[in-house]
Amino acid sequence: MQPVSPRQIFLALLAGGAALVVVHALGRFAFTPLLPHLLGDQLLSLEQGAHLASWNYLGYLLGALLALALYTPSRLRLALPLALLLNALLTLAQGFCSDYPLLLGLRLANGISNGVVFVLAPALVLEWLAQRQRASLSGLVYLGFAAGLMLAGWLADAPANWLHGPERWWPVAAFALPLALLSAWLLSRLHLQQPQGEPVAARSRLFDRASTPLFLAYAGAGLGYILPMTFLPTLAQEQLPAGHALIGGAWQWSALACVFSIPLWNALGVGFGDRRALLATYLLQALGCAAPLLYPGAAGVLLCALLVGGTFMGSVLLTQRLARTLQPHQGPRLSAALIALYGGAQLAGPWLAGVWLGAGGSLTESFALGVAALLWALAWIWPTPICTHPASGAAHP
């Protein structure tokens, strides 16, 4: 393998990061800061908003499962740009839709394309870096998503006084479409070495004694983080007086914490081990999810924003890297399995919140479910083996 230049590494990280901005920050999580505005426009009820989130997460699960069949380099080269561009077009389509059943279908399709891209784009970048002995940089691809969260919050709030109803998706789509084109072009330039003499390794078991605790912990992480990251601005609206700065600002604090935390967790995983760093992320996430229950009001909302926003992507990047260390020949297939599990677990969060709200409960009370799920994740990380970081290991798709 020829030496790789810093410029090539930057472009590879930019390719994956831009893809995550399009599908995950704008296509998916822009819904979170938009939701209070859509509720105020009477386009949706809170219960309908929870159901829309659940359908999107169902699509995300289906997309991750679909990616299991698309992880080979030849299929990936076609499926990844198609799913990326489709996701941006679906974001645009929501800007012209006020029919609730049709919105359910659009959010489902958005989730499917998101799941495909969220699996394949970071996995492609990770494999490309690992083949060049740069796997320790892989977590930085998620910086794109973190920056995209800040962008999504601004696109939801800055034009809030000029747009109404479905039109609120227009600024989001205006950024998503050109970014999708840029990312698709850059990703097409990443070429993987074909493995030689190891066809059996790629078909080995995903679940074994080393990896099963990690999978179980990741399921708890998926359920635990999704309530704050779906309903935090709406929770702030429920707990705080009208006009309070944190009603819109909580999402920006979450996004800012996410931006600064990703290089931190990437470095802590390299320096102290991904498993040890994961223990810290789950403990802090559990405390953040519990904060609105323990300290209702501004303090609880802000703590939730900072602690959950500053840890949940750390859990993702550390889990993906640790899993690949435990099973170095699984490649994108391993990423797809992890994300499918994560997606399946998080699908339950908004659905259960919707059931609780329908029974007369409060949104704040539903966060107790997230706390329990994150404590489950923390418990299962303990028996996961401690591994050295795969910075110098070769990789196979």
C-alpha positions in Angstrom: 0.0 0.0 0.0 1.4 3.4 -1.0 1.8 6.1 1.7 -1.3 8.2 2.2 -1.2 12.0 2.3 -2.9 14.2 4.9 -5.0 15.6 2.1 -6.2 12.2 1.1 -7.1 11.4 4.7 -9.0 14.8 5.0 -11.0 14.1 1.9 -11.9 10.6 3.0 -13.1 12.0 6.4 -14.9 14.8 4.6 -16.7 12.3 2.3 -18.0 10.3 5.2 -18.7 13.3 7.3 -20.8 15.1 4.6 -22.8 11.9 4.1 -23.7 11.8 7.8 -24.7 15.5 7.7 -27.1 14.8 4.8 -28.8 11.6 6.1 -28.4 11.8 9.9 -28.1 15.4 10.9 -30.4 17.0 8.3 -32.5 14.1 7.1 -33.2 12.6 10.5 -32.4 14.9 13.5 -33.5 18.2 12.0 -36.9 16.8 12.9 -36.0 17.3 16.6 -35.6 21.2 16.5 -38.3 21.5 13.9 -40.9 19.6 16.1 -41.8 22.4 18.5 -42.4 24.7 15.4 -44.5 22.1 13.7 -46.5 21.7 16.9 -47.0 25.4 17.1 -48.2 25.4 13.4 -50.7 22.7 14.4 -49.4 20.6 11.6 -48.9 17.8 14.1 -49.8 16.8 17.6 -47.1 15.6 20.1 -48.4 12.0 19.8 -48.3 12.2 16.0 -44.7 13.6 16.3 -43.8 10.5 18.3 -45.3 8.2 15.8 -43.4 10.0 12.9 -40.2 9.5 14.8 -41.0 5.8 15.3 -41.6 5.3 11.6 -38.4 7.0 10.8 -36.5 4.7 13.2 -38.3 1.7 11.8 -37.0 2.7 8.4 -33.5 3.2 9.8 -33.6 -0.4 11.1 -34.8 -1.7 7.7 -32.1 0.3 6.0 -29.4 -1.1 8.3 -30.6 -4.6 7.6 -30.6 -3.9 3.8 -27.0 -2.7 4.1 -26.1 -6.3 5.3 -26.8 -7.4 1.8 -25.0 -4.4 0.2 -21.7 -4.5 2.1 -19.6 -6.0 -0.7 -17.4 -3.4 -2.5 -19.2 -3.9 -5.9 -22.7 -3.4 -4.5 -21.6 -0.7 -2.1 -20.3 1.5 -4.9 -23.8 1.7 -6.5 -26.0 1.6 -3.4 -24.2 4.3 -1.4 -24.6 7.2 -3.8 -28.2 6.2 -4.7 -29.3 6.1 -1.1 -27.5 9.3 -0.3 -29.2 11.3 -3.1 -32.6 9.7 -2.4 -32.4 10.8 1.2 -31.8 14.4 0.2 -34.7 14.3 -2.2 -37.0 12.8 0.5 -36.0 15.7 2.8 -37.1 18.1 0.0 -40.4 16.2 -0.5 -41.3 16.8 3.1 -41.3 20.5 2.4 -44.4 20.0 0.2 -46.4 17.6 2.3 -48.9 18.4 5.0 -50.8 15.1 4.8 -50.1 13.0 7.9 -50.3 9.5 6.3 -48.0 10.6 3.5 -45.6 12.1 6.0 -45.4 8.7 7.7 -44.4 7.2 4.4 -41.8 9.9 3.7 -40.3 9.5 7.2 -40.2 5.7 6.7 -38.4 6.0 3.4 -36.1 8.7 4.8 -35.1 6.2 7.5 -34.4 3.4 5.1 -32.1 5.5 3.0 -30.5 6.9 6.2 -29.8 3.4 7.5 -28.1 2.3 4.3 -25.8 5.4 4.3 -25.1 5.4 8.0 -23.9 1.9 7.7 -22.0 2.0 4.5 -20.4 5.4 4.5 -18.5 5.3 7.8 -17.7 1.6 7.2 -16.2 2.4 3.8 -14.1 5.2 5.4 -13.0 3.0 8.3 -11.9 0.2 6.0 -10.1 2.7 3.7 -8.3 4.2 6.7 -7.5 0.8 8.3 -6.0 -0.5 5.0 -3.6 2.5 5.3 -2.8 1.9 9.0 -4.9 5.0 10.0 -7.8 3.3 11.8 -7.2 5.5 14.9 -8.6 8.4 13.0 -11.8 6.7 12.1 -13.9 8.3 14.8 -13.3 11.7 13.4 -15.7 10.9 10.5 -18.6 11.5 13.0 -17.5 15.2 13.4 -19.6 15.8 10.2 -22.7 14.6 12.0 -21.9 16.7 15.1 -21.4 19.9 13.0 -24.6 19.0 11.1 -26.6 19.0 14.4 -25.6 22.6 14.9 -26.5 23.4 11.3 -29.9 21.6 11.7 -30.8 23.6 14.8 -29.9 26.9 13.1 -31.9 25.9 10.0 -34.9 25.2 12.1 -34.8 28.3 14.3 -33.3 31.1 12.2 -36.1 31.2 9.6 -38.8 30.3 12.1 -40.7 33.6 11.8 -40.9 33.5 8.0 -41.9 29.9 7.2 -44.9 27.8 8.2 -45.8 24.1 8.3 -44.1 22.0 5.7 -42.1 25.0 4.4 -39.9 24.7 7.4 -38.1 21.8 5.7 -37.0 24.0 2.7 -33.8 25.4 4.3 -32.8 21.9 5.4 -33.3 20.5 1.9 -31.4 23.5 0.4 -28.3 22.3 2.3 -28.8 18.6 2.0 -29.0 18.4 -1.8 -25.6 20.0 -2.7 -23.9 18.2 0.2 -25.2 14.9 -1.1 -23.7 15.5 -4.5 -20.4 16.4 -3.0 -20.3 13.4 -0.7 -21.3 11.0 -3.4 -18.5 12.2 -5.6 -15.8 12.0 -2.9 -17.0 8.6 -1.7 -16.6 7.3 -5.3 -12.9 8.1 -5.1 -12.3 5.8 -2.1 -11.1 2.4 -3.4 -10.6 -0.7 -1.1 -8.1 -3.4 -1.6 -9.8 -6.8 -2.3 -9.0 -9.5 0.3 -7.1 -12.5 -0.9 -7.4 -16.0 0.4 -9.9 -15.2 3.2 -13.4 -15.7 1.9 -14.4 -17.7 5.0 -13.4 -15.0 7.4 -16.0 -12.6 6.1 -18.7 -15.2 6.7 -17.6 -16.0 10.3 -20.1 -15.6 13.2 -20.9 -12.1 14.3 -22.0 -13.2 17.8 -19.4 -14.9 19.9 -18.3 -14.9 23.6 -16.3 -11.7 23.0 -18.7 -9.7 21.0 -22.1 -10.6 22.5 -21.8 -8.4 25.6 -20.9 -5.5 23.3 -23.9 -6.1 21.2 -26.2 -6.2 24.3 -24.7 -3.0 25.6 -25.3 -1.3 22.3 -28.9 -2.3 22.3 -29.3 -0.4 25.6 -27.5 2.6 24.2 -29.9 2.8 21.2 -32.9 2.9 23.5 -31.3 5.1 26.1 -30.2 8.1 24.0 -33.1 8.3 21.6 -35.6 10.0 23.9 -33.4 13.0 24.7 -32.2 13.3 21.1 -35.8 13.2 19.8 -37.7 15.2 22.4 -35.2 17.5 24.2 -36.5 20.9 22.7 -40.1 19.7 23.3 -39.2 18.6 26.9 -37.8 22.1 27.4 -41.0 23.6 26.2 -42.9 21.4 28.7 -40.7 22.3 31.7 -39.7 25.9 31.1 -41.7 29.1 30.9 -42.6 30.5 27.4 -39.8 32.4 25.8 -37.0 30.7 27.8 -33.7 30.7 26.0 -33.3 26.9 26.5 -36.4 26.0 24.6 -34.5 26.6 21.4 -31.0 26.7 22.9 -31.0 23.2 24.4 -30.5 21.6 21.0 -27.6 24.0 20.2 -26.0 23.1 23.5 -26.4 19.4 22.6 -24.9 19.9 19.2 -22.0 22.0 20.6 -21.2 19.3 23.2 -21.3 16.7 20.4 -18.8 18.6 18.2 -16.2 19.0 21.0 -16.7 15.5 22.4 -16.0 13.5 19.3 -12.2 14.2 19.1 -12.1 13.9 22.8 -13.7 10.4 22.9 -11.6 9.3 19.9 -8.4 10.3 21.7 -9.5 8.8 25.1 -10.3 5.5 23.3 -6.9 5.4 21.7 -5.1 6.4 24.9 -7.0 4.4 27.6 -8.8 1.7 25.5 -12.2 1.8 23.8 -13.9 -0.3 26.4 -12.8 1.9 29.3 -13.9 5.0 27.4 -17.3 3.3 26.7 -17.9 2.8 30.4 -17.5 6.5 30.9 -19.9 7.4 28.0 -22.7 5.2 29.3 -22.4 6.5 32.9 -22.5 10.1 31.8 -25.4 9.5 29.4 -27.4 7.8 32.1 -26.8 10.8 34.4 -27.8 13.2 31.5 -31.0 11.3 30.8 -31.9 11.3 34.5 -31.2 15.1 34.9 -34.7 16.3 33.8 -36.2 13.9 36.3 -33.9 14.9 39.2 -33.7 18.6 38.5 -36.9 19.7 36.5 -36.3 23.1 34.9 -33.4 24.9 33.4 -30.7 23.0 35.3 -32.0 19.5 34.3 -32.6 20.5 30.7 -29.1 21.9 30.3 -27.4 19.0 32.0 -29.3 16.6 29.7 -28.2 18.6 26.7 -24.6 18.6 27.6 -24.2 15.1 29.0 -26.2 13.2 26.4 -25.1 15.5 23.5 -21.5 15.1 24.7 -21.5 11.3 24.9 -23.9 9.5 22.5 -21.7 9.8 19.4 -18.7 8.8 21.5 -20.5 5.6 22.3 -21.1 5.0 18.6 -17.6 5.5 17.4 -16.0 3.6 20.3 -18.4 0.7 19.9 -17.8 0.5 16.1 -14.0 0.5 16.6 -14.0 -1.9 19.5 -16.2 -4.3 17.6 -13.9 -4.2 14.6 -11.0 -5.0 17.0 -12.8 -8.0 18.3 -13.7 -9.2 14.8 -11.2 -7.6 12.4 -12.4 -9.4 9.2 -16.1 -8.6 9.4 -15.8 -5.1 7.9 -19.0 -3.3 6.9 -21.1 -6.4 7.7 -20.2 -5.9 11.4 -21.2 -2.2 11.2 -24.5 -3.1 9.6 -25.3 -5.6 12.3 -24.5 -3.2 15.1 -26.5 -0.4 13.6 -29.5 -2.7 12.9 -29.5 -3.6 16.6 -29.1 0.0 17.6 -31.9 1.0 15.3 -34.2 -1.7 16.5 -33.7 -0.7 20.1 -34.2 3.0 19.5 -37.4 2.3 17.5 -39.0 1.3 20.9 -38.2 4.7 22.5 -40.6 7.1 20.7 -43.2 4.4 20.4 -43.2 3.8 24.2 -43.2 7.6 24.7 -46.2 7.8 22.5 -48.0 5.1 24.4 -47.2 6.8 27.7 -48.4 10.2 26.5 -51.6 8.6 25.2 -52.2 7.2 28.6 -51.9 10.6 30.2 -48.3 10.5 31.3 -45.8 13.3 30.8 -42.8 13.5 28.4 -40.5 14.1 31.4 -41.6 10.8 33.1 -40.8 8.8 29.9 -37.1 9.6 30.3 -36.9 7.1 33.1 -37.0 4.4 30.4 -33.8 5.9 28.9 -32.1 5.9 32.2 -32.8 2.2 32.7 -31.6 1.3 29.2 -28.3 3.1 29.7 -27.7 1.4 33.0 -28.3 -1.9 31.1 -25.6 -0.8 28.6 -23.2 0.1 31.4 -23.6 -3.3 33.0 -22.9 -5.2 29.8 -19.7 -3.4 29.0 -18.0 -4.8 32.0 -17.7 -8.4 30.6 -16.6 -7.1 27.2 -12.9 -8.0 26.6 -10.3 -5.2 26.8 -8.6 -4.9 23.4 -5.7 -2.9 22.1 -6.5 -0.2 19.6 -6.4 -1.4 15.9 -4.4 1.6 14.7 -1.9 -0.5 12.8 -4.0 -3.5 11.9 -4.8 -4.4 8.3 -8.5 -4.6 7.4 -10.6 -6.4 4.9 -14.0 -5.4 3.5 
